[in-house]
Amino acid sequence: MEEVLRVEHLMKTFGSNEVLRDIDFSVYKGDVISIIGSSGSGKSTLLRCINMLEDATGGRILYHGEDILDGSVNEDRYRTKVGMVFQTFNLFNNHTVLSNCMLGQLKVLHRSREEARQKSMEYLAKVGMEQYINAKPRQLSGGQKQRVAIARALAMDPEVLLFDEPTSALDPEMVGEVLDVMKILAGSGMTMLVVTHEMAFARDISKRVVYMADGRIEEEGPPEEIFGNPKSQRTRDFLSRFSG
């Protein structure tokens, strides 16, 4: 298996608050990893460090063996390969759906307008949003905005997609439409790292599940092990709140 990302002894502190403590794990090509745990356990901070939106306090993050924290990596270029979908969509409200999807391609990848438009249309169709290309974000539902955000990330041709609680800002009836898109992506072989409270997604779609508590990885393994026979009492206590 080809290792795409490796996190080694990752630490992150905010003042005296230790948010990440000695995090170690690897991401392989085609992995779908769900990161679960209570609020405040460090899940989102971990993704933000991997995406270089937060500066790690210590440790290494290797992308194909190259340490992205050593100061030599172009952050914008790296983020085209390790893309991120945010909880709050992060769309540009003054741009149309199509323009939102084209901007990064034009500015960072320096594609021609025609190529950027073609890519955008391809992925907007994939997430079922091609008929909304002229709409502004304020005209869309939360679920539609998130699907546009996913299409925008895909249009950059990333190798890995990070999802930071992509459904937590959505009304319950909109959660399914976003999870359906994510299931299709997982089935297509996209490498995905997903911070989520959607336990059914973590159980049924993931190849591996990571349970975090107090800034540490408490337990990780295949979903059938984590959900069916967790070794840690803390994992059992956490999952018991979602049973049924």
C-alpha positions as CSV (number, residue, x, y, z in Angstrom):
1,M,0.0,0.0,0.0
2,E,1.2,3.5,-0.9
3,E,1.6,5.8,2.1
4,V,0.4,9.3,1.3
5,L,0.5,11.0,4.6
6,R,2.3,10.1,7.9
7,V,1.9,12.1,11.1
8,E,4.7,11.6,13.6
9,H,4.6,12.7,17.3
10,L,2.4,15.7,16.4
11,M,1.9,18.2,19.2
12,K,-0.1,21.4,19.3
13,T,-0.5,23.8,22.2
14,F,-2.5,27.0,22.5
15,G,-0.7,28.8,25.4
16,S,-0.7,26.3,28.2
17,N,-3.5,24.2,26.6
18,E,-2.2,21.0,25.0
19,V,-4.6,20.3,22.2
20,L,-2.7,17.5,20.4
21,R,-0.4,15.2,22.3
22,D,2.0,12.9,20.5
23,I,-0.3,12.0,17.5
24,D,1.0,9.2,15.2
25,F,-0.8,7.6,12.3
26,S,-0.5,7.0,8.5
27,V,-2.9,7.5,5.6
28,Y,-2.6,5.2,2.6
29,K,-3.9,5.6,-0.9
30,G,-7.6,4.9,-1.0
31,D,-8.1,5.1,2.8
32,V,-11.3,6.4,4.2
33,I,-10.5,7.3,7.8
34,S,-13.2,8.6,10.1
35,I,-12.0,10.5,13.2
36,I,-14.5,10.4,16.0
37,G,-14.5,11.7,19.6
38,S,-16.1,14.3,21.8
39,S,-16.0,18.0,21.1
40,G,-12.7,19.4,22.2
41,S,-10.8,16.2,21.7
42,G,-8.5,17.8,19.1
43,K,-10.1,16.3,15.9
44,S,-10.5,19.5,14.0
45,T,-7.1,20.9,15.1
46,L,-5.5,17.8,13.7
47,L,-7.0,18.4,10.3
48,R,-6.1,22.0,10.4
49,C,-2.5,21.1,11.1
50,I,-2.5,18.6,8.3
51,N,-3.8,21.3,6.0
52,M,-1.3,23.9,7.3
53,L,-4.0,26.2,8.6
54,E,-2.5,25.8,12.1
55,D,1.2,25.6,12.9
56,A,2.1,22.5,14.8
57,T,4.1,22.9,18.0
58,G,6.1,19.8,17.4
59,G,6.4,16.6,15.4
60,R,6.3,16.0,11.7
61,I,3.7,15.7,8.9
62,L,5.1,13.8,5.9
63,Y,3.4,14.0,2.5
64,H,5.0,11.3,0.3
65,G,8.0,11.3,2.7
66,E,8.5,15.1,2.6
67,D,8.1,17.0,5.9
68,I,5.6,19.8,5.1
69,L,6.5,21.6,8.4
70,D,10.2,22.2,7.5
71,G,9.5,25.6,5.8
72,S,10.2,24.6,2.3
73,V,6.7,23.6,1.1
74,N,4.5,26.0,-0.9
75,E,1.3,26.0,1.1
76,D,-1.0,26.8,-1.8
77,R,0.4,24.1,-4.0
78,Y,0.3,21.6,-1.1
79,R,-3.4,22.4,-0.4
80,T,-4.3,21.6,-4.1
81,K,-3.1,18.0,-3.3
82,V,-4.5,17.9,0.2
83,G,-7.8,19.7,-0.1
84,M,-10.2,20.6,2.7
85,V,-14.0,20.8,3.0
86,F,-15.1,23.0,5.9
87,Q,-18.0,22.8,8.3
88,T,-19.2,26.3,7.3
89,F,-18.6,25.9,3.5
90,N,-16.2,28.9,3.1
91,L,-17.8,29.9,-0.3
92,F,-17.3,33.4,-1.7
93,N,-20.8,35.0,-1.3
94,N,-20.2,37.6,-4.1
95,H,-19.3,34.9,-6.6
96,T,-21.6,32.4,-8.5
97,V,-21.4,28.7,-7.9
98,L,-19.4,28.3,-11.1
99,S,-17.0,31.1,-10.2
100,N,-16.5,29.7,-6.7
101,C,-15.3,26.4,-8.4
102,M,-13.1,28.1,-11.0
103,L,-11.2,30.7,-8.8
104,G,-8.7,28.3,-7.2
105,Q,-8.0,26.6,-10.5
106,L,-7.3,30.0,-12.2
107,K,-5.2,31.5,-9.4
108,V,-3.3,28.5,-8.0
109,L,-3.2,26.0,-10.8
110,H,-3.1,28.7,-13.6
111,R,-5.5,26.7,-15.8
112,S,-7.1,28.4,-18.7
113,R,-10.7,29.7,-18.2
114,E,-12.0,27.0,-20.5
115,E,-10.2,24.2,-18.7
116,A,-11.3,25.5,-15.3
117,R,-14.9,25.8,-16.5
118,Q,-14.8,22.3,-17.9
119,K,-13.4,20.8,-14.6
120,S,-16.0,22.8,-12.6
121,M,-18.9,21.6,-14.6
122,E,-17.7,18.0,-14.4
123,Y,-17.6,18.0,-10.6
124,L,-20.7,20.1,-10.1
125,A,-22.5,17.5,-12.2
126,K,-21.0,14.8,-10.0
127,V,-22.5,16.4,-6.9
128,G,-25.8,17.2,-8.6
129,M,-25.3,21.0,-8.6
130,E,-24.8,21.7,-12.4
131,Q,-28.2,23.4,-12.7
132,Y,-27.2,26.0,-10.1
133,I,-24.0,27.4,-11.7
134,N,-25.3,31.0,-11.9
135,A,-26.7,31.0,-8.3
136,K,-25.0,32.9,-5.5
137,P,-24.4,31.0,-2.2
138,R,-27.2,33.0,-0.4
139,Q,-29.7,31.4,-2.8
140,L,-28.7,27.8,-1.8
141,S,-29.6,25.6,1.1
142,G,-26.9,24.4,3.5
143,G,-26.7,21.0,1.8
144,Q,-26.4,22.6,-1.6
145,K,-23.6,24.9,-0.4
146,Q,-21.7,21.9,1.0
147,R,-22.0,20.0,-2.3
148,V,-20.6,23.0,-4.1
149,A,-17.8,23.2,-1.6
150,I,-17.0,19.5,-2.3
151,A,-17.1,20.1,-6.1
152,R,-14.7,23.1,-5.6
153,A,-12.3,20.9,-3.7
154,L,-12.5,18.1,-6.3
155,A,-11.9,20.5,-9.2
156,M,-8.4,21.1,-7.8
157,D,-7.6,17.3,-8.5
158,P,-6.6,16.6,-4.9
159,E,-4.9,13.4,-3.8
160,V,-6.5,13.5,-0.4
161,L,-9.6,15.3,0.8
162,L,-10.0,16.4,4.5
163,F,-13.6,16.8,5.7
164,D,-14.0,18.9,8.9
165,E,-17.4,17.9,10.3
166,P,-19.0,18.5,6.9
167,T,-22.6,17.9,8.1
168,S,-22.6,19.5,11.5
169,A,-23.8,22.9,10.3
170,L,-26.7,21.4,8.3
171,D,-30.3,20.8,9.1
172,P,-31.0,17.1,9.6
173,E,-32.9,16.7,6.3
174,M,-29.9,18.0,4.4
175,V,-27.3,15.7,6.1
176,G,-28.2,12.8,3.9
177,E,-27.6,14.5,0.6
178,V,-24.0,15.4,1.6
179,L,-23.3,12.0,3.1
180,D,-24.5,10.4,-0.2
181,V,-21.9,12.4,-2.2
182,M,-19.2,11.4,0.3
183,K,-20.2,7.7,0.0
184,I,-19.9,8.0,-3.8
185,L,-16.4,9.6,-3.4
186,A,-15.3,6.8,-0.9
187,G,-16.6,4.2,-3.4
188,S,-14.6,5.8,-6.2
189,G,-11.3,5.3,-4.3
190,M,-10.8,8.9,-3.1
191,T,-8.4,9.1,-0.1
192,M,-10.5,10.8,2.6
193,L,-9.9,11.8,6.2
194,V,-13.2,12.7,7.8
195,V,-13.9,14.3,11.2
196,T,-17.5,13.4,11.9
197,H,-20.3,12.9,14.4
198,E,-22.1,10.7,11.9
199,M,-21.5,7.3,13.5
200,A,-23.3,5.3,10.8
201,F,-21.0,6.8,8.2
202,A,-18.0,6.0,10.3
203,R,-19.2,2.5,10.8
204,D,-20.4,1.6,7.3
205,I,-18.1,3.6,4.9
206,S,-14.7,3.9,6.7
207,K,-11.8,1.6,6.2
208,R,-10.4,2.7,9.6
209,V,-11.8,4.6,12.5
210,V,-9.7,6.8,14.9
211,Y,-11.1,7.6,18.3
212,M,-9.6,10.7,19.9
213,A,-9.9,11.8,23.5
214,D,-8.0,14.6,25.3
215,G,-5.8,15.4,22.3
216,R,-4.6,11.8,22.0
217,I,-5.5,8.8,19.8
218,E,-7.2,6.5,22.3
219,E,-7.9,3.7,19.8
220,E,-7.8,3.0,16.1
221,G,-8.7,0.1,13.9
222,P,-11.2,-1.3,11.4
223,P,-14.8,-0.1,12.0
224,E,-16.0,-3.6,12.9
225,E,-13.4,-3.7,15.7
226,I,-14.0,-0.1,17.0
227,F,-17.8,-0.4,16.9
228,G,-18.1,-4.2,17.6
229,N,-15.3,-4.8,20.1
230,P,-13.6,-1.6,21.4
231,K,-10.6,-2.3,23.6
232,S,-10.6,1.0,25.5
233,Q,-13.2,1.7,28.2
234,R,-13.3,5.3,27.0
235,T,-14.1,4.2,23.5
236,R,-16.9,2.0,24.8
237,D,-18.3,4.8,26.9
238,F,-18.3,7.2,24.0
239,L,-19.9,4.8,21.6
240,S,-22.6,3.7,24.1
241,R,-24.1,7.2,23.7
242,F,-24.7,6.5,20.0
243,S,-26.0,2.9,20.4
244,G,-29.4,2.4,18.7
